[in-house]
């Protein structure tokens, strides 16, 4: 029977044939190599027919407990990248007929926090920016008015771009 390592090699070959970026191929190789090694070492699983949902829940726990070289946990984005890569391999194995059913429901993505900007312009910097816009032509007047509108009202850029003069 073909091992998971063999299937992983075939999957990576498939990614090369599809001409996926070298970065994507490298991520597949690193993340999925870790997944296949973990299955072998933690559960003695070498073939896809022995894989079940409990193993995938264990994989998620392993990822959440995993620490980087500096001792920090994986960030949500890194966790989700590992999950996405694992889902792609499992989906490929299902389509190839090596898994009896789709296991992707067992691999839920982690919610990524919406972070606020860490740096903002000061009032003086905004004044300096607005002052730099030349008003010696109609485009300059328009650009300056748009910047002033953005700064003084807090309107969103898309709202500003769709704003009609009668609505001002």
C-alpha positions as CSV (number, residue, x, y, z in Angstrom):
1,X,0.0,0.0,0.0
2,X,1.2,3.5,-0.8
3,X,2.3,5.5,2.3
4,X,1.3,9.0,3.3
5,X,4.9,10.1,2.6
6,X,4.5,8.7,-1.0
7,X,1.2,10.5,-1.3
8,X,2.8,13.7,0.0
9,X,5.6,13.4,-2.7
10,X,2.9,13.0,-5.4
11,X,1.0,16.0,-4.0
12,X,4.2,18.1,-4.1
13,X,4.9,16.9,-7.6
14,X,1.3,17.9,-8.5
15,X,1.9,21.4,-7.1
16,X,5.1,21.7,-9.2
17,X,3.1,20.6,-12.3
18,X,0.5,23.3,-11.6
19,X,3.4,25.8,-11.5
20,X,2.5,27.0,-8.0
21,X,4.9,29.6,-6.6
22,X,8.1,28.3,-5.0
23,X,6.9,29.9,-1.7
24,X,3.7,27.9,-1.8
25,X,5.5,24.7,-2.7
26,X,8.0,25.3,0.2
27,X,5.1,25.9,2.6
28,X,3.4,22.7,1.5
29,X,6.6,20.8,1.9
30,X,7.3,22.2,5.4
31,X,3.8,22.2,6.8
32,X,2.6,18.9,5.3
33,X,5.9,17.2,6.0
34,X,5.4,18.1,9.7
35,X,1.8,16.8,9.5
36,X,2.8,13.4,8.0
37,X,5.7,13.0,10.5
38,X,3.4,13.8,13.3
39,X,0.9,11.2,12.2
40,X,3.6,8.6,12.0
41,X,5.3,9.5,15.3
42,X,2.3,10.3,17.4
43,X,-0.2,7.7,16.0
44,X,1.9,5.2,13.9
45,X,-0.2,6.1,10.8
46,X,1.6,5.6,7.5
47,X,-1.4,5.1,5.2
48,X,-4.4,7.3,4.6
49,X,-7.0,4.5,5.2
50,X,-6.1,4.6,9.0
51,X,-6.7,8.3,9.3
52,X,-9.8,9.5,11.2
53,X,-11.3,12.7,12.5
54,X,-9.8,12.2,16.0
55,X,-6.3,12.4,14.4
56,X,-7.2,15.7,12.8
57,X,-8.5,17.1,16.2
58,X,-5.2,15.9,17.6
59,X,-3.3,17.7,14.8
60,X,-5.1,21.0,15.7
61,X,-4.2,20.5,19.4
62,X,-0.6,19.8,18.4
63,X,-0.5,23.0,16.3
64,X,-2.0,25.1,19.0
65,X,0.6,23.7,21.5
66,X,3.5,24.0,19.1
67,X,6.2,26.6,19.9
68,X,8.5,28.4,17.5
69,X,12.3,28.4,17.9
70,X,11.9,31.5,20.1
71,X,9.4,29.7,22.3
72,X,6.3,31.6,21.1
73,X,3.1,30.0,20.1
74,X,2.1,30.0,16.4
75,X,0.2,33.1,15.4
76,X,-3.4,32.6,14.2
77,X,-2.3,33.4,10.6
78,X,0.3,30.6,10.8
79,X,-2.1,28.2,12.4
80,X,-4.6,28.9,9.6
81,X,-1.9,28.4,6.9
82,X,-1.1,25.0,8.4
83,X,-4.8,24.1,8.5
84,X,-5.3,25.3,4.9
85,X,-2.3,23.3,3.6
86,X,-3.6,20.2,5.5
87,X,-7.0,20.7,4.0
88,X,-5.6,20.8,0.5
89,X,-3.7,17.6,1.0
90,X,-6.8,15.9,2.4
91,X,-9.0,17.2,-0.4
92,X,-6.4,16.0,-2.9
93,X,-6.3,12.5,-1.3
94,X,-10.1,12.3,-1.3
95,X,-10.3,13.3,-5.0
96,X,-7.6,10.7,-5.8
97,X,-9.7,8.1,-4.0
98,X,-7.3,7.4,-1.1
99,X,-9.6,8.7,1.6
100,X,-13.1,7.4,1.9
101,X,-14.6,10.8,2.7
102,X,-13.9,14.4,3.2
103,X,-12.3,15.1,6.6
104,X,-12.0,18.9,6.1
105,X,-15.0,19.6,8.4
106,X,-12.8,18.5,11.3
107,X,-10.2,21.2,10.5
108,X,-11.7,24.5,11.6
109,X,-9.8,27.7,11.0
110,X,-8.8,29.9,14.0
111,X,-10.3,33.3,14.2
112,X,-7.7,36.0,13.4
113,X,-7.9,39.2,15.4
114,X,-8.6,42.4,13.6
115,X,-5.8,44.6,14.8
116,X,-5.9,48.3,14.9
117,X,-3.1,50.3,13.2
118,X,-0.1,50.7,15.5
119,X,0.9,54.1,14.2
120,X,-1.2,57.0,13.1
121,X,-0.3,60.5,11.8
122,X,-0.1,63.3,14.3
123,X,-2.1,66.5,13.8
124,X,1.1,68.3,12.7
125,X,1.9,65.6,10.2
126,X,-1.6,65.8,8.7
127,X,-1.3,69.6,8.4
128,X,2.0,69.2,6.7
129,X,0.6,66.6,4.3
130,X,-2.4,68.8,3.4
131,X,-0.1,71.8,2.9
132,X,2.0,70.0,0.4
133,X,-0.9,69.5,-2.0
134,X,-0.6,72.2,-4.6
135,X,-3.8,74.2,-5.3
136,X,-2.7,75.9,-8.5
137,X,-4.9,73.7,-10.6
138,X,-8.4,72.0,-10.3
139,X,-6.9,68.6,-9.6
140,X,-4.9,70.0,-6.7
141,X,-8.0,71.7,-5.2
142,X,-9.9,68.4,-5.5
143,X,-7.1,66.4,-3.9
144,X,-6.7,68.9,-1.0
145,X,-10.5,69.0,-0.4
146,X,-10.6,65.2,-0.3
147,X,-7.8,65.0,2.2
148,X,-9.4,67.7,4.4
149,X,-12.7,65.9,4.2
150,X,-11.1,62.6,5.2
151,X,-9.3,64.1,8.1
152,X,-12.0,66.3,9.5
153,X,-15.0,64.0,9.1
154,X,-13.5,60.5,9.4
155,X,-15.6,59.4,6.4
156,X,-14.4,56.2,4.8
157,X,-12.5,56.4,1.5
158,X,-15.2,54.5,-0.4
159,X,-17.9,56.9,1.0
160,X,-15.8,59.9,-0.1
161,X,-15.4,58.5,-3.6
162,X,-19.1,57.9,-4.0
163,X,-20.1,61.2,-2.4
164,X,-22.3,63.4,-4.6
165,X,-22.2,67.2,-4.3
166,X,-26.0,67.5,-3.4
167,X,-25.3,65.1,-0.4
168,X,-22.6,67.4,1.1
